Each structure stands twice: as C-alpha cells, then as structure tokens.
Amino acid sequence: MIDRFDLYGALYLLCVRWHSGQTSRGYRILCRLSRAGYRPGITIRNGRGFESDEQRRIYRALLRYRHSL
C-alpha cells in the first residue's frame, strides 16, 4: 500500500517540474494537494530531492504519464 505522504510528495515534484501553466492539469493537481493540506518539505520545495525512497519510486513511475500534465 502506498503511503499518502509519499504519493503527495511524488505528485508535487512531478507537477512542479512539468506543469504547463496555470490552466494545466498539473497546476490543478498542485492546487488540490494544497487544499488537502499537503505542505512539502524543504528538500522537495527547493527541488533538491525526495524525502523517501518510496517517493522516488512513485515519481519515476509517474514520469511515464507526464505528457498529460
């Protein structure tokens, strides 16, 4: 089972790196994460890395679908 913290962190980093503007799907996902109360840690916020190995694994899996952001 995927931990919500790891999923949110991976989604956040993916959307920050790959969204295509404020009208994009990726930007809407970022807004939903914020409304859900997700606050990224300093390492993710600064784009310096992941907070867990599971976040890295999820991120890599999500990269295959980034064209839809």
C-alpha positions in Angstrom: 0.0 0.0 0.0 1.3 3.5 -0.9 1.7 6.0 1.9 -0.2 9.2 1.2 2.8 11.3 2.2 4.9 9.6 -0.4 2.3 9.8 -3.1 1.7 13.5 -2.5 5.4 14.3 -2.5 6.0 12.5 -5.8 2.9 14.2 -7.3 4.0 17.6 -6.1 7.5 17.3 -7.5 6.2 16.0 -10.8 3.7 18.7 -11.2 6.1 21.5 -10.2 8.6 20.3 -12.7 6.3 19.5 -15.6 3.0 21.6 -15.4 2.4 23.8 -18.4 0.8 26.8 -16.9 -2.0 27.8 -14.6 -4.7 26.3 -16.8 -2.9 22.9 -17.0 -3.9 19.6 -15.3 -0.6 19.6 -13.3 -1.4 23.0 -11.8 -4.8 21.8 -10.8 -3.2 18.9 -9.1 -0.9 21.2 -7.2 -4.0 23.2 -6.0 -5.7 20.0 -4.9 -2.6 18.9 -2.9 -2.6 22.3 -1.2 -6.3 22.0 -0.3 -5.7 18.5 1.0 -3.3 20.1 3.5 -0.1 18.8 1.9 2.9 21.0 2.7 6.1 19.8 1.0 9.3 19.6 3.0 12.2 21.9 2.3 14.1 19.4 0.1 11.2 19.0 -2.2 10.2 22.6 -2.2 13.7 23.6 -3.3 13.8 20.8 -5.9 16.8 19.2 -4.2 15.4 15.7 -3.9 13.0 13.3 -2.4 12.1 12.7 1.2 12.0 9.0 0.9 13.0 6.1 -1.4 9.3 5.4 -2.0 8.7 9.0 -3.2 11.5 8.5 -5.7 10.0 5.2 -6.9 6.5 6.7 -7.3 7.9 9.7 -9.1 9.7 7.5 -11.6 6.5 5.6 -12.3 4.6 8.8 -12.7 7.1 10.2 -15.2 5.7 7.8 -17.8 2.4 9.8 -17.7 3.8 13.4 -17.5 2.7 14.2 -21.1 -0.9 14.5 -19.8 0.1 17.3 -17.3 
